[in-house]
Amino acid sequence: MNVYVFGNEYVAGDKRAIEVARELEGAIEGISFVFVNPNEDLPFVDEEHIVILDTVQGIEEVTLVEEDGIDGLILPPRTSAHDFDLPHCSTA
């Protein structure tokens, strides 16, 4: 199974998911981490089920956000391609 990792390793507040994925690489059998660059096309467009690892402002602990929880996320303002990642949580 692929886990798609979002973030920007050059921005302190946006690189934690990348750091965690690098720590876990090779530690979990059957899991491959796919690092998605901020300005790259999404590699999972045709997949039915996806798993994304990202940091989200306002969530203080590991949280599983499933389809019905996505509506509780607020999209931040977008000023560059680097801003197109997961939104922050409105309920934290």
N, C-alpha and C positions, 0 to 999 in steps of 0.2 A: 504494500500500500504506500502511496506517495503522500507525504505531508508537505504542503506548499508553505514556504516560510517567507513572510513579508517583513519589510523593515529597510532601514538604511544604515549600514555599518558606520557611516561618517557622521551620524547625528546621534548624540548621546541618548536622547530621549526616545529614540526609535530603533535601537539596535539590540534590545534585550532578547527578542525572539530569535534573532540570528545567533546570539551567544548561546542560548539554551539549546538550539538545534545542533550547533557544533559540539557542545558537550555530550549530547545524546547520540550523535552519529555513530553507527556501528554497535550501539549498546542494546538495541531492540531489534530482535530478529523479525524480518519481514517489513520493516519500516525504512523507507528511503526519504530523506529530506531533499526537497527541490527548492533551491533559493531563487526567489523571483526578484529580479532587479526592479527598482522603482519605475523605470521608464520602459520596461519590457512588456510585450503583449502577454496576456494571461495564457499559460500553457495548458490550462484545464478546460477550455471553452466547451469541448464536446463531451466532457465527463459528466455522468449523472450525479455521482456522490463525490464530494471533495472534502478534504480536511485542510484547514488553514491554521497556521500558527502565527500569531501576531500579538503585539502589545496594544492595549486599548486604554486610553486615558480615562481614569475614573473607575477602573476595576482594580481592586487591591489584591486579589488572589486569583489563582487559576480558575477559570470559569469556562464551561462549555456553553457556547451560544449556538443553539440549534435554530432551525427554520422559523419557528414561532417566536423566537427571541430577537430576531434580526430587526423587527420593527421598533424595538426599544433602543436602538443605536441611532445616534445623531451624526449626520455627515458634517465634517468640519468644512470651513471655507477652502476652496481650491484655488491656488495661485500658480502652481507649477505641477509638472508630472509627478513629482515626489509626494504630492498631497493625495494621490489616489490610492489610499490603502483603507484599512478598516476604520470606521468612525469610533467615537468614544461612547461610553455608556451613559444613558440619561437617568438610570435608576440607581447608580452607585452613590 
